[in-house]
Amino acid sequence: IYRFGLDWRGEFGSFYPFAQVMTGWDGKDIKDRKNIFYGGFLGIDNPISEKVVLSILFNYVDSPKDSYYYSQRMLRPAGRISYYILRNAKTFFEVNGDAFNGWAKIILGVDYAF
């Protein structure tokens, strides 16, 4: 599986937008470019205090039906509130849905970075 993409992150006052655009293919080698997929995401972080961040994210991935990535085909909005326990550790509550498959879910989690 070969993937290529561009990332961007900005700062506008207290808002921090971010985006990624990607494309790739799941051929057997770099010259086998069947099953091309594409996608990306767009979001914004809004810190409301030193420890709490609100985030909104939109994900999109599309691919041919015979591609591995077809099972991950999505148009998915998500909202998240994060609480930073430490500088590199946070807990979060997230709600997201999938417009292609018609479902929604709630996620509670902990994220830690080294």
N, C-alpha and C positions, 0 to 999 in steps of 0.2 A: 504494500500500500504506500503510495507516494502522496505527500501533502505539501502544499505551499501556501503561504499566507502573509498578510500584512497586519500589524497591530498598530493601534493609535491610542493615546491617552492624553487628555487635556485637563486644563484647570480654568474654570470660569467662576470667580468669586469662591463661594463655598461648595460649588458643584464640580464633580470630577467625571466627565464623560469618558467613555472608552468604546472601542470598536475593533472588530477583526473581520477581514474578508479572507476566505480560503477557497482553494480548489485542489483537486487531485484526482487520482485514478487508482483502481485496485487491480492493475494488470500484473502479470508474472515478472516483468522486468520494466526498466525505465522506457523501453520502446513500445511496450504493449499498453496502449492508451485507451483500452475499452473501458466502459463503465465510469465515465467521468462524472464526478460529483462536485457540488459547489455549496457554499453556505457562508455563514458568519454570524456575528452577534453585534448588538448595539445596546449600550447600557449607560446608566448614570449612578454615581454614588453621591450621597448627601450626608456628610457627618453632621449630626445634630448636637453632639457633645464630644468630649475627648474620647469617650468609650463606646458611643452608640452611632451606628451608621445605617441609614436607609438606602436600599438599592433597588433599581428596576432594571430588568434585563429582557431583551428579546432575542431568541435564538432562531436560526433558520438553516436547515440542511435539506438538500434535495439530491436525488440520484436515480439512475435507471432501476427498474424492477429486478434485474438479475445481478445487481451489485450487492456486496456485503453491506454497504451503507444504506440500502433501501430500508432495512429494518430500523435504522436510526433516523429516517426521514421525519422532519419535525418543523413545526412553526409553533414556538413555545414562549409565551410570556411568563415572567416570574417576578415576584416581589420578595424582598428579604430585609429583615432587620437583624443586625449583628451587634453583639455586645463583646467588647474586647476585655478579656480577663487579664491578659498580659499584653505586651507590645506585639508578640508574635503568636498569640493564642486567642481564639474567639469562639463564642457559642453563637448559633444562629437559628432563626425560625424563618422558613421559606414556604411560600405557596406558589406552585406553578401549574400550568395546564398545557394541553397539547391540542391545537386546533385541528390537526389532521386526524387524530385518533379519538378525539372527544373525551378526554379524561382530565382530572385535576388531582393533585396530591399535595400533602403537607409534609415538610421535611424538618426535623429537628436535628441539629448536629453540632459537632465541635471540630474546629479546624486549627491545626498547629503547623507552623513553618519553622524549619531549622535555620 
